């Protein structure tokens, strides 16, 4: 299911060629992404400025992490879909299915640079991912609620994947707080919000007080905040389904929602723009949103779709 938004802003502090770090500015204020997002409203005008076809297998995109000039995209390749049981078996409402977890590395022109496999056995579903300035944090879980997950670190220079810890629940996305070092995560449908140490000691598990969105992808912005994108499926009067999409800024200390807006755009396949991975950055006087709402097997495949809104 999953989650995350991807958001990162490019500021000073190069790690190596093509790799930059995001964070608070020198005054200690929130970074420009957080401040620009807090200035948006439901009336903010967003313009679609690019649609870049991804001409390689993308499967079911999940999370974005912006790392300098590269985009890390987590995705799940489903080989055998989970099947719901007539009655729960061993506490599960469905079979685990079969699949392969991927982290795809692409440039901003949409060219595939690397395909990294993640996960093990029935844990093949990557979720929302986050770049902490050194590593990309990637959760991989079983494709069913109340299951299990593994949290990995991925070195964006060497592409080495290292297991950090395991969780007895489906982990749909993670963010690492750059101030505290803690790792924050969301469960299936983001109904539970977790906090762990970097080695996996659970510090908190709290019910999500917001029922407006299921967070699909979250990213650290600055000063212990995360920016999340997501959707909620709602029935229509004609018996169909409507995807309500939106973005939310949360404080990692207490999970308070600091600002949230609906996002009105839809993909060519009819999905909310924030259905799958999202990422935000600031460039000059524009707030830029990266999305990839459509799956690879849908007509036309996956496109990297970019929206911009003027700042101030």
C-alpha positions as CSV (number, residue, x, y, z in Angstrom):
1,X,0.0,0.0,0.0
2,X,2.1,2.5,0.6
3,X,3.2,5.5,1.1
4,X,5.6,8.4,0.7
5,X,6.2,11.8,-0.7
6,X,9.4,12.6,-1.9
7,X,10.7,15.9,-1.1
8,X,14.1,17.4,-1.0
9,X,15.5,20.8,-1.6
10,X,19.0,21.3,-3.0
11,X,21.2,23.5,-0.8
12,X,24.9,23.9,-0.2
13,X,26.9,21.0,1.1
14,X,27.9,18.7,-1.8
15,X,28.7,15.1,-0.7
16,X,30.2,14.3,-4.1
17,X,29.6,15.2,-7.7
18,X,25.9,15.1,-8.4
19,X,25.0,14.5,-4.7
20,X,23.6,17.2,-2.5
21,X,22.1,17.6,0.9
22,X,18.8,19.2,1.9
23,X,18.0,20.9,5.3
24,X,17.4,24.0,7.3
25,X,19.1,27.2,6.1
26,X,21.8,29.0,8.0
27,X,19.3,31.0,10.1
28,X,17.9,27.8,11.6
29,X,14.5,28.4,10.0
30,X,12.6,25.7,8.1
31,X,14.0,25.0,4.7
32,X,12.5,26.6,1.7
33,X,10.4,23.6,0.8
34,X,8.6,23.6,4.2
35,X,8.1,27.4,4.1
36,X,6.8,27.4,0.6
37,X,4.4,24.5,1.3
38,X,3.0,26.2,4.3
39,X,2.1,29.2,2.1
40,X,0.0,27.0,-0.2
41,X,-3.8,26.8,0.1
42,X,-6.6,24.8,-1.6
43,X,-6.7,27.7,-4.1
44,X,-3.1,27.6,-5.0
45,X,-2.6,27.3,-8.8
46,X,-0.4,24.4,-9.9
47,X,0.7,24.1,-13.5
48,X,1.8,20.8,-15.1
49,X,5.2,21.6,-16.6
50,X,6.4,18.2,-17.7
51,X,5.3,14.6,-18.5
52,X,8.4,12.4,-19.0
53,X,7.6,8.8,-20.1
54,X,9.7,6.2,-18.1
55,X,10.6,3.8,-20.9
56,X,11.6,0.8,-18.7
57,X,9.6,-1.5,-16.4
58,X,8.3,0.5,-13.5
59,X,5.8,-2.0,-12.0
60,X,3.9,-0.3,-9.1
61,X,5.8,2.9,-8.0
62,X,5.9,3.6,-4.3
63,X,8.3,6.3,-3.1
64,X,10.7,9.0,-4.3
65,X,14.0,10.2,-2.9
66,X,15.7,13.1,-4.6
67,X,19.5,12.8,-4.3
68,X,21.2,15.6,-6.2
69,X,20.6,15.0,-9.9
70,X,19.3,11.5,-9.4
71,X,15.8,10.2,-8.4
72,X,15.5,7.0,-6.4
73,X,12.2,5.3,-7.1
74,X,11.0,2.4,-5.0
75,X,8.6,0.0,-6.8
76,X,7.0,-3.4,-6.3
77,X,6.9,-6.0,-9.0
78,X,3.9,-8.3,-8.3
79,X,4.4,-11.8,-9.7
80,X,1.5,-13.5,-7.8
81,X,-1.1,-11.1,-6.3
82,X,-2.2,-11.7,-2.7
83,X,-5.5,-13.4,-2.4
84,X,-8.0,-12.7,0.3
85,X,-9.0,-15.6,2.6
86,X,-12.7,-16.4,3.2
87,X,-11.8,-16.1,6.9
88,X,-8.5,-15.0,8.5
89,X,-5.7,-17.5,8.7
90,X,-3.0,-17.1,11.4
91,X,-4.1,-13.5,11.8
92,X,-3.8,-12.6,8.1
93,X,-6.7,-11.6,5.9
94,X,-4.9,-12.6,2.7
95,X,-2.1,-14.7,1.3
96,X,1.4,-13.1,0.9
97,X,1.6,-13.4,-2.8
98,X,4.9,-13.3,-4.6
99,X,7.0,-10.5,-6.0
100,X,10.2,-8.6,-6.3
101,X,11.2,-5.3,-4.6
102,X,13.0,-2.7,-6.7
103,X,14.7,0.6,-6.1
104,X,15.1,2.2,-9.5
105,X,17.7,5.0,-10.0
106,X,17.0,7.4,-12.8
107,X,18.2,10.8,-13.9
108,X,15.9,13.8,-14.2
109,X,15.4,13.1,-17.9
110,X,13.8,9.8,-17.0
111,X,16.7,7.5,-18.0
112,X,17.3,4.4,-15.9
113,X,20.7,4.2,-14.4
114,X,20.4,1.3,-12.0
115,X,17.9,-1.4,-10.8
116,X,18.5,-2.5,-7.2
117,X,16.6,-5.4,-5.8
118,X,15.5,-5.3,-2.1
119,X,13.7,-7.5,0.3
120,X,13.6,-11.3,1.0
121,X,11.1,-14.1,0.6
122,X,7.5,-12.8,1.2
123,X,8.8,-9.4,2.2
124,X,9.0,-7.9,-1.3
125,X,6.9,-4.6,-1.1
126,X,9.0,-1.5,-0.8
127,X,7.3,1.6,0.6
128,X,8.0,5.3,0.8
129,X,11.6,6.1,1.0
130,X,13.7,9.0,2.4
131,X,17.3,10.4,1.8
132,X,18.9,11.5,5.1
133,X,21.9,13.3,3.5
134,X,24.0,10.1,3.5
135,X,21.8,7.1,2.8
136,X,18.4,6.3,1.3
137,X,16.2,4.5,3.9
138,X,14.0,1.9,2.3
139,X,11.3,-0.2,4.1
140,X,10.3,-3.5,2.5
141,X,7.3,-5.4,3.8
142,X,4.9,-8.2,3.1
143,X,2.0,-7.1,0.8
144,X,-0.6,-7.4,3.5
145,X,-1.5,-5.6,6.7
146,X,-0.3,-6.6,10.2
147,X,2.6,-8.6,8.7
148,X,6.3,-7.9,8.9
149,X,8.8,-5.5,7.5
150,X,12.6,-4.9,7.0
151,X,14.2,-1.4,7.0
152,X,17.3,-1.0,4.9
153,X,19.9,1.6,4.2
154,X,21.0,2.1,0.6
155,X,24.2,3.9,-0.1
156,X,23.6,6.2,-3.1
157,X,27.2,6.2,-4.1
158,X,27.9,2.4,-4.1
159,X,24.3,1.1,-4.2
160,X,25.1,-1.2,-1.3
161,X,22.0,-2.3,0.6
162,X,22.4,-2.9,4.4
163,X,19.7,-4.2,6.7
164,X,19.1,-2.0,9.7
165,X,16.3,-3.6,11.6
166,X,13.1,-5.7,11.4
167,X,9.5,-4.8,12.4
168,X,6.6,-7.0,13.3
169,X,4.2,-5.0,11.1
170,X,3.8,-3.8,7.6
171,X,5.9,-0.7,7.2
172,X,4.6,1.4,4.4
173,X,7.2,4.2,4.5
174,X,10.0,5.6,6.6
175,X,11.6,9.0,7.2
176,X,14.8,9.7,9.2
177,X,14.8,12.7,11.5
178,X,18.2,14.5,10.8
179,X,18.1,16.3,14.1
180,X,17.4,13.3,16.4
181,X,18.6,10.4,14.2
182,X,15.3,8.6,14.9
183,X,13.5,6.7,12.2
184,X,9.7,7.3,11.8
185,X,7.4,5.0,9.9
186,X,3.8,4.4,8.9
187,X,1.9,1.1,8.9
188,X,-0.5,-0.2,6.2
189,X,-2.8,2.7,5.4
190,X,-0.7,4.9,7.8
191,X,-3.1,4.1,10.6
192,X,-0.2,3.6,13.0
193,X,2.7,6.0,13.3
194,X,6.0,4.5,14.5
195,X,9.2,5.8,15.9
196,X,12.4,3.7,16.3
197,X,16.1,4.3,17.0
198,X,18.4,3.8,14.0
199,X,19.0,0.3,15.2
200,X,15.3,-0.6,15.5
201,X,14.4,-0.1,19.1
202,X,10.7,0.9,19.1
203,X,10.2,4.2,20.9
204,X,6.6,4.9,20.0
205,X,3.5,3.5,18.2
206,X,0.6,5.9,18.0
207,X,-2.7,5.9,16.2
208,X,-2.9,8.3,13.4
209,X,-5.4,11.0,14.5
210,X,-5.9,12.1,10.9
211,X,-8.3,10.0,8.8
212,X,-8.3,12.2,5.7
213,X,-5.4,10.6,3.8
214,X,-3.5,7.3,3.8
215,X,0.0,8.6,3.5
216,X,1.8,7.0,0.5
217,X,5.2,8.6,0.6
218,X,6.8,10.9,3.2
219,X,10.1,12.8,3.2
220,X,12.1,14.8,5.7
221,X,12.0,18.5,5.1
222,X,13.8,20.2,8.1
223,X,13.6,20.8,11.8
224,X,11.9,17.5,12.6
225,X,9.2,17.7,10.0
226,X,8.0,15.4,7.3
227,X,6.0,16.1,4.2
228,X,3.6,13.4,3.1
229,X,1.5,12.7,0.0
230,X,-1.4,10.3,-0.1
231,X,-4.9,9.4,-1.2
232,X,-8.2,8.3,0.2
233,X,-10.6,6.1,-1.9
234,X,-14.2,7.4,-1.6
235,X,-17.3,6.0,-3.2
236,X,-19.2,8.0,-5.7
237,X,-23.0,8.4,-6.1
238,X,-22.8,6.2,-9.3
239,X,-21.1,3.3,-7.5
240,X,-17.6,4.1,-8.7
241,X,-14.6,5.2,-6.8
242,X,-13.0,8.6,-6.4
243,X,-9.4,9.2,-5.2
244,X,-9.0,12.2,-3.0
245,X,-5.4,13.2,-3.1
246,X,-3.4,15.6,-0.9
247,X,-0.3,16.7,0.8
248,X,0.4,17.2,4.6
249,X,3.2,18.6,6.7
250,X,3.6,16.8,10.1
251,X,5.9,17.5,13.1
252,X,7.8,14.3,13.9
253,X,7.9,15.1,17.6
254,X,4.2,14.6,18.2
255,X,2.8,13.8,14.7
256,X,0.8,17.1,14.7
257,X,-0.5,18.2,11.2
258,X,1.0,21.6,10.7
259,X,-0.5,22.2,7.2
260,X,-2.4,20.2,4.6
261,X,-4.0,20.8,1.3
262,X,-6.0,18.7,-1.2
263,X,-4.3,18.3,-4.6
264,X,-6.7,18.5,-7.5
265,X,-4.7,17.0,-10.4
266,X,-5.2,13.6,-12.0
267,X,-3.1,11.4,-14.2
268,X,-3.9,10.3,-17.7
269,X,-5.2,7.0,-16.2
270,X,-7.5,8.9,-13.9
271,X,-5.5,8.5,-10.7
272,X,-4.9,11.3,-8.2
273,X,-1.5,12.8,-8.8
274,X,-0.5,12.0,-5.2
275,X,-1.5,8.3,-5.3
276,X,2.0,6.9,-5.5
277,X,5.4,8.6,-4.9
278,X,5.7,12.4,-4.5
279,X,8.6,14.7,-3.9
280,X,8.9,18.4,-3.5
281,X,11.7,20.9,-4.1
282,X,12.2,24.6,-4.5
283,X,13.9,26.0,-7.6
284,X,14.3,29.8,-7.7
285,X,10.8,31.1,-7.1
286,X,8.9,28.0,-7.8
287,X,7.7,25.1,-5.6
288,X,8.0,21.9,-7.7
289,X,6.2,18.6,-7.1
290,X,7.3,15.3,-8.7
291,X,4.7,12.6,-9.1
292,X,4.4,9.2,-10.7
293,X,0.7,8.1,-10.2
294,X,0.3,5.5,-12.8
295,X,1.6,1.9,-12.7
296,X,3.8,0.4,-15.4
297,X,1.1,-2.0,-16.6
298,X,-1.5,0.6,-17.2
299,X,-2.1,2.0,-20.7
300,X,0.7,4.4,-21.5
301,X,2.8,3.2,-18.6
302,X,4.4,5.3,-15.9
303,X,5.2,9.0,-16.5
304,X,7.2,11.3,-14.3
305,X,4.8,14.2,-14.0
306,X,6.0,17.5,-12.7
307,X,3.9,20.4,-11.3
308,X,5.0,23.9,-10.3
309,X,3.5,26.7,-8.3
310,X,5.0,30.2,-7.9
311,X,6.2,31.2,-4.5
312,X,5.2,34.4,-2.9
